[in-house]
Amino acid sequence: MKPVGNYTCTEYRQEMMLLGLKRQLEDPKLPEPDRMRIAERVRELEQQMGMD
């Protein structure tokens, strides 16, 4: 993760998107193609945020 310092709107937005996507993945009714697409987006966001 990035060092502690200024917390930008972009970082906040990324965190909220990540939380929303992870919440969607918890839905047992989510079709598999959507689950795979969302999981890929989660991986991309985590990489951008330095969480990988």
C-alpha positions in Angstrom: 0.0 0.0 0.0 1.0 3.6 -0.4 2.6 5.4 2.5 0.4 7.3 4.8 0.0 11.0 3.8 -2.5 12.9 1.8 -5.7 11.0 1.2 -7.1 12.0 -2.2 -10.6 11.8 -3.6 -9.4 9.3 -6.2 -8.1 7.0 -3.4 -11.5 7.3 -1.6 -13.3 6.6 -4.8 -11.2 3.5 -5.5 -11.8 2.2 -2.0 -15.6 2.6 -2.3 -15.7 0.9 -5.7 -13.6 -2.0 -4.3 -16.0 -2.4 -1.4 -19.0 -2.2 -3.6 -17.6 -4.9 -6.0 -16.7 -7.2 -3.1 -20.2 -6.8 -1.7 -21.6 -7.8 -5.1 -19.5 -10.9 -5.1 -21.2 -12.0 -1.9 -24.5 -12.4 -3.7 -25.2 -16.1 -4.2 -27.6 -15.3 -7.1 -24.9 -13.6 -9.1 -24.4 -15.3 -12.5 -21.0 -16.9 -13.0 -20.0 -14.7 -16.0 -20.8 -11.6 -13.9 -18.9 -13.0 -11.0 -15.8 -13.5 -13.1 -16.0 -10.0 -14.6 -16.4 -8.4 -11.2 -13.6 -10.5 -9.7 -11.3 -9.4 -12.5 -12.2 -5.7 -11.8 -11.4 -6.3 -8.1 -8.0 -7.6 -9.0 -7.4 -4.6 -11.2 -8.4 -2.1 -8.5 -6.3 -3.9 -5.9 -3.3 -3.8 -8.2 -3.8 0.0 -8.9 -4.1 0.6 -5.1 -0.9 -1.4 -4.4 -2.7 -4.1 -2.6 -1.5 -7.1 -4.6 
